């Protein structure tokens, strides 16, 4: 899989971020512990996922939705093709 960077990395998801109004986000957990990532639309929780230590997940979302979970989560807007 090839990815195309669509913006600059967000160095912490300790507070809610729409990651530059992204629709596809690569999230990396750079800590030694698992971290729960929460996806929200305003104050409504859309869903949660546990990202394991040193794990990477691709999250699809609407531009207005936010991601948050901890200072150890790094995020960047991407596009991809196979």
ZIDAQUI-V672653 format. One record per residue. N is the residue number from 1. RES is the residue in one small letter. SS is DSSP state (helix for helix, strand for strand, loop for the rest). Layout:
n=N res=RES ss=SS
n=N res=RES ss=SS
//
This chain:
n=1 res=x ss=loop
n=2 res=x ss=strand
n=3 res=x ss=strand
n=4 res=x ss=strand
n=5 res=x ss=strand
n=6 res=x ss=loop
n=7 res=x ss=loop
n=8 res=x ss=loop
n=9 res=x ss=loop
n=10 res=x ss=strand
n=11 res=x ss=loop
n=12 res=x ss=loop
n=13 res=x ss=strand
n=14 res=x ss=loop
n=15 res=x ss=loop
n=16 res=x ss=loop
n=17 res=x ss=strand
n=18 res=x ss=loop
n=19 res=x ss=loop
n=20 res=x ss=loop
n=21 res=x ss=loop
n=22 res=x ss=loop
n=23 res=x ss=loop
n=24 res=x ss=strand
n=25 res=x ss=strand
n=26 res=x ss=strand
n=27 res=x ss=strand
n=28 res=x ss=strand
n=29 res=x ss=strand
n=30 res=x ss=loop
n=31 res=x ss=loop
n=32 res=x ss=loop
n=33 res=x ss=loop
n=34 res=x ss=loop
n=35 res=x ss=strand
n=36 res=x ss=strand
n=37 res=x ss=strand
n=38 res=x ss=strand
n=39 res=x ss=strand
n=40 res=x ss=strand
n=41 res=x ss=strand
n=42 res=x ss=loop
n=43 res=x ss=loop
n=44 res=x ss=strand
n=45 res=x ss=strand
n=46 res=x ss=strand
n=47 res=x ss=strand
n=48 res=x ss=strand
n=49 res=x ss=strand
n=50 res=x ss=strand
n=51 res=x ss=strand
n=52 res=x ss=loop
n=53 res=x ss=loop
n=54 res=x ss=loop
n=55 res=x ss=loop
n=56 res=x ss=strand
n=57 res=x ss=strand
n=58 res=x ss=strand
n=59 res=x ss=strand
n=60 res=x ss=strand
n=61 res=x ss=loop
n=62 res=x ss=loop
n=63 res=x ss=loop
n=64 res=x ss=loop
n=65 res=x ss=loop
n=66 res=x ss=strand
n=67 res=x ss=strand
n=68 res=x ss=strand
n=69 res=x ss=loop
n=70 res=x ss=strand
n=71 res=x ss=loop
n=72 res=x ss=loop
n=73 res=x ss=strand
n=74 res=x ss=strand
n=75 res=x ss=strand
n=76 res=x ss=strand
n=77 res=x ss=strand
n=78 res=x ss=strand
n=79 res=x ss=strand
n=80 res=x ss=strand
n=81 res=x ss=strand
n=82 res=x ss=loop
//
